């Protein structure tokens, strides 16, 4: 509700829609608000959580199937070092990669917990490999790197919970490493080595780019500068138009929700950001290692996603809300530390 105050300062140029401008920027935070209120400290059993993740994965299977049929023959595609609309069904590569990253995370969770998604562990592993392959083909780094970092945090706390021996841990690392390298080499070969250039910040000629963030670094620096000049904020959605007026090189809408919050909502946005960052951490520190694995995974996925893709889709708002739940299991008493 406090975010709605930013509408008072909103001024759009003639010909632009005020309603569209506001809904584009506030629909994501509103989804987060309602989801967070619903899930805040809500007891959810481990089985219910797994069921929820299962149903979350089903439309992602539909999306992957759609991409398969919509993508032209890869031999006909000229790969460069920009995000690829050709391999994402014509939709935004950033958002498609983010969704695929969520699918990768859910598939790994099922494999870790030895919950058979399809009835066969080998088939589950195949789907994980295919999701990873399709994710790399988008050439959008944010969604895939977010998934990888999220999985590392999840794996760390899950290993602590299971108290795995070094021998078993080494076996898992060896198998995972083999598949990661194999998928990367296969995809890189298909793209003529452009995948390597994309992830190392080089152009098509293999020359290192000056800005690996593709302008996002400059954008957030400008946003924070606006925050210091206008502590009360410049108004919902005004950031893009302010950059246009000042002849800035980057005039796109914000890709970073942190920067957008402080730029457009000022001190209120800054306070709300602190609130969003602190509340899940309180829930995290009160949990056991099983719960921590999920809480930190949802929290990290939300934070990294809003930093490279803002809140273009509903996903980060809903995922954030899941970091506020309390996972319970009466049989195994997961609510308390063993």
C-alpha positions in Angstrom: 0.0 0.0 0.0 2.9 2.3 0.7 4.1 1.8 -2.8 0.9 3.4 -4.1 2.1 6.7 -2.7 4.7 6.8 -5.6 1.8 7.2 -8.0 1.4 10.8 -6.8 4.7 11.8 -8.4 4.1 9.9 -11.6 4.2 12.0 -14.8 4.3 10.4 -18.2 4.9 12.1 -21.5 2.1 12.9 -23.8 0.9 9.9 -25.7 2.0 7.4 -23.0 -0.5 5.5 -20.9 -0.5 6.3 -17.2 -2.4 3.2 -16.3 -0.1 0.9 -18.3 3.0 2.6 -16.8 1.7 2.0 -13.2 0.5 -1.5 -13.7 3.7 -2.6 -15.5 5.8 -1.5 -12.5 3.5 -2.3 -9.5 1.8 -5.5 -10.6 4.9 -7.5 -9.5 5.2 -6.0 -6.1 1.5 -6.4 -5.5 1.7 -10.1 -6.3 4.6 -10.3 -3.8 2.5 -8.5 -1.2 -0.6 -10.7 -1.4 1.5 -13.9 -1.7 3.7 -12.9 1.3 0.7 -12.1 3.5 -0.8 -15.5 2.6 2.3 -17.6 3.2 3.8 -15.6 6.2 4.8 -18.3 8.8 2.1 -20.6 7.3 2.8 -24.3 8.3 3.1 -26.4 5.2 4.0 -30.0 5.3 6.9 -31.4 3.3 4.5 -33.4 1.1 2.3 -30.3 0.4 5.5 -28.4 -0.6 6.6 -31.1 -2.9 3.1 -31.3 -4.4 3.2 -27.5 -5.0 6.6 -27.8 -6.7 5.3 -30.6 -8.8 2.4 -28.6 -10.1 4.7 -25.6 -10.6 6.8 -27.7 -12.9 3.9 -28.9 -15.2 3.5 -25.7 -17.1 7.3 -25.5 -17.4 7.2 -28.8 -19.2 4.6 -27.3 -21.5 6.9 -24.3 -22.2 9.9 -26.6 -22.9 7.7 -28.6 -25.4 6.5 -25.4 -27.0 10.2 -24.2 -27.4 11.1 -27.5 -29.0 8.5 -27.1 -31.7 8.9 -23.4 -32.2 12.7 -23.4 -32.5 14.0 -23.7 -36.1 16.8 -26.0 -37.0 19.8 -25.0 -34.9 22.0 -25.2 -38.0 20.0 -22.4 -39.6 20.4 -20.0 -36.6 23.3 -17.6 -36.7 24.5 -17.5 -33.1 26.0 -14.3 -31.8 26.6 -13.1 -28.2 23.2 -11.6 -27.6 20.2 -13.2 -26.0 18.4 -15.4 -28.6 14.8 -14.9 -29.4 15.0 -17.7 -32.0 15.5 -20.3 -29.3 12.9 -18.9 -26.9 9.8 -19.1 -29.1 10.0 -15.4 -29.8 9.4 -14.5 -26.2 11.8 -12.5 -23.9 14.9 -14.7 -23.4 15.5 -13.2 -20.0 12.1 -14.3 -18.7 12.2 -17.7 -20.5 15.6 -18.5 -19.0 14.3 -17.5 -15.5 11.4 -19.9 -15.9 13.7 -22.7 -17.1 16.0 -22.0 -14.2 13.1 -22.6 -11.8 12.4 -25.9 -13.6 16.0 -26.9 -13.1 15.8 -26.1 -9.4 12.6 -28.1 -8.9 14.0 -31.1 -10.8 17.2 -31.2 -8.7 15.1 -30.9 -5.5 13.1 -34.0 -6.5 16.3 -35.9 -7.3 18.0 -34.8 -4.0 15.0 -35.9 -2.0 14.7 -39.1 -4.0 11.1 -38.3 -4.9 10.5 -39.8 -8.3 8.8 -37.2 -10.5 8.2 -39.5 -13.5 8.6 -42.8 -11.8 12.1 -43.2 -13.0 15.2 -41.5 -11.7 16.9 -41.8 -15.1 14.0 -40.1 -16.8 14.1 -37.3 -14.2 17.8 -36.9 -14.8 17.2 -36.7 -18.6 14.6 -33.9 -18.1 17.1 -32.0 -16.0 19.7 -32.3 -18.7 17.3 -31.2 -21.3 16.1 -28.2 -19.2 19.7 -27.2 -18.7 20.4 -27.5 -22.5 17.4 -25.4 -23.4 18.4 -22.9 -20.7 21.9 -22.5 -22.2 20.5 -22.0 -25.7 18.5 -18.9 -24.6 21.9 -17.2 -24.2 20.4 -15.3 -21.2 22.8 -15.7 -18.4 20.8 -14.3 -15.5 18.2 -17.1 -15.2 20.7 -19.9 -15.5 23.3 -18.5 -13.1 20.5 -17.8 -10.6 19.4 -21.4 -10.8 23.0 -22.6 -10.3 23.7 -20.3 -7.3 20.3 -21.2 -5.8 21.1 -24.9 -6.1 24.5 -24.5 -4.5 22.9 -22.9 -1.4 20.1 -25.6 -1.3 22.7 -28.4 -1.7 24.9 -27.0 1.1 22.1 -27.0 3.8 20.6 -30.3 2.5 24.0 -32.0 2.9 24.3 -30.6 6.4 20.8 -32.0 7.2 21.6 -35.4 5.8 25.1 -35.5 7.4 26.5 -37.0 4.2 29.9 -38.7 4.4 32.8 -37.2 2.3 32.8 -40.3 0.2 29.2 -40.0 -0.9 29.6 -36.2 -1.3 32.6 -36.8 -3.6 30.6 -39.2 -5.7 27.7 -36.7 -6.2 30.2 -33.9 -7.0 32.0 -36.1 -9.6 28.8 -37.2 -11.3 27.3 -33.7 -11.3 30.6 -32.2 -12.6 30.7 -34.8 -15.5 27.2 -33.9 -16.6 27.7 -30.2 -16.3 30.9 -30.2 -18.5 29.3 -32.6 -21.0 26.1 -30.4 -21.4 28.3 -27.3 -21.7 30.6 -28.7 -24.3 27.7 -30.1 -26.4 25.8 -26.8 -26.4 29.0 -24.8 -27.0 29.8 -27.0 -30.0 26.3 -26.4 -31.5 26.6 -22.7 -31.1 30.1 -22.5 -32.6 31.7 -21.5 -29.4 29.5 -18.4 -29.0 28.2 -19.8 -25.7 31.7 -19.5 -24.2 31.9 -15.9 -25.5 28.5 -15.0 -24.1 29.3 -16.3 -20.5 32.8 -14.8 -20.5 31.6 -11.4 -21.6 33.2 -11.4 -25.1 31.8 -10.3 -28.4 31.4 -12.6 -31.5 35.0 -12.0 -32.4 36.2 -13.2 -29.0 37.2 -9.7 -27.8 36.4 -8.9 -24.2 33.6 -6.4 -23.8 34.1 -3.3 -21.6 30.8 -3.9 -19.8 29.9 -7.5 -19.0 26.6 -6.4 -17.5 25.2 -5.1 -20.9 24.5 -1.7 -19.4 22.9 -2.8 -16.2 25.7 -1.5 -14.1 25.4 2.0 -15.6 21.6 1.9 -15.1 21.7 1.1 -11.4 24.4 3.7 -10.8 22.1 6.3 -12.4 19.2 5.0 -10.3 21.0 5.5 -7.0 22.2 8.9 -8.1 18.5 9.8 -8.7 17.7 8.5 -5.3 20.2 10.8 -3.6 18.9 13.8 -5.6 15.2 12.9 -5.0 14.9 11.2 -1.5 11.1 11.1 -1.8 11.3 9.3 -5.2 10.6 10.4 -8.7 7.3 8.5 -9.2 6.2 5.1 -10.4 7.7 4.3 -13.9 9.3 7.7 -14.3 12.9 6.4 -14.3 12.8 5.6 -18.1 11.4 9.0 -19.0 13.9 10.8 -16.7 16.8 9.1 -18.6 15.3 10.1 -21.9 15.1 13.7 -20.8 18.7 13.7 -19.6 20.0 12.1 -22.9 21.3 9.1 -21.0 22.7 6.3 -23.2 20.5 3.8 -21.5 16.8 4.6 -21.7 15.3 1.2 -21.1 13.0 0.4 -18.2 14.7 -0.8 -15.1 16.1 -4.4 -15.1 16.8 -4.1 -11.4 14.0 -4.0 -8.8 16.3 -2.8 -6.1 17.4 0.2 -8.1 13.8 0.9 -9.3 12.4 0.8 -5.7 14.9 3.4 -4.3 14.8 5.6 -7.5 11.0 5.7 -7.9 9.8 5.4 -4.3 12.7 7.1 -2.5 13.0 6.5 1.3 9.8 4.5 1.4 11.2 2.1 -1.2 14.5 1.8 0.8 12.6 0.9 4.0 10.4 -1.6 2.2 13.5 -3.2 0.7 15.1 -3.6 4.1 11.9 -5.2 5.4 11.8 -7.6 2.4 15.5 -8.6 3.0 15.3 -9.0 6.8 12.0 -10.9 7.4 12.9 -14.1 5.6 16.3 -14.2 7.3 14.5 -14.2 10.7 12.5 -17.2 9.5 15.8 -18.8 8.2 17.7 -18.5 11.5 14.8 -20.1 13.4 14.7 -23.1 11.1 16.5 -26.4 11.0 18.8 -27.4 8.2 16.1 -29.1 6.1 13.9 -26.0 6.3 16.9 -23.7 5.8 17.7 -25.4 2.5 14.3 -24.4 1.1 14.1 -21.0 2.7 17.5 -19.8 1.5 16.9 -21.3 -1.9 13.6 -19.4 -2.4 15.2 -16.2 -0.9 18.3 -16.3 -3.2 16.2 -17.1 -6.3 13.9 -14.1 -5.6 16.8 -11.7 -4.9 19.0 -12.7 -7.9 16.0 -12.7 -10.2 14.8 -9.2 -9.3 18.4 -8.0 -9.8 18.6 -9.0 -13.4 15.0 -9.1 -14.6 13.2 -6.8 -12.1 9.7 -8.1 -11.6 8.7 -8.6 -15.3 7.0 -11.9 -14.4 5.0 -13.0 -11.3 7.6 -15.7 -10.5 10.0 -13.8 -8.1 7.1 -12.4 -6.0 5.6 -15.8 -5.5 8.9 -17.5 -4.9 9.8 -14.8 -2.3 6.6 -15.6 -0.4 7.7 -19.3 -0.1 10.7 -18.1 1.9 8.3 -17.2 4.6 6.7 -20.6 5.2 7.4 -23.1 8.0 7.9 -26.6 6.6 6.4 -29.1 9.0 6.3 -32.9 8.9 4.6 -34.6 11.9 6.2 -38.0 11.2 9.8 -36.9 11.0 9.4 -33.8 13.3 11.3 -31.6 10.8 10.1 -28.5 12.6 12.7 -29.0 15.3 16.4 -29.7 15.0 17.1 -33.4 15.3 
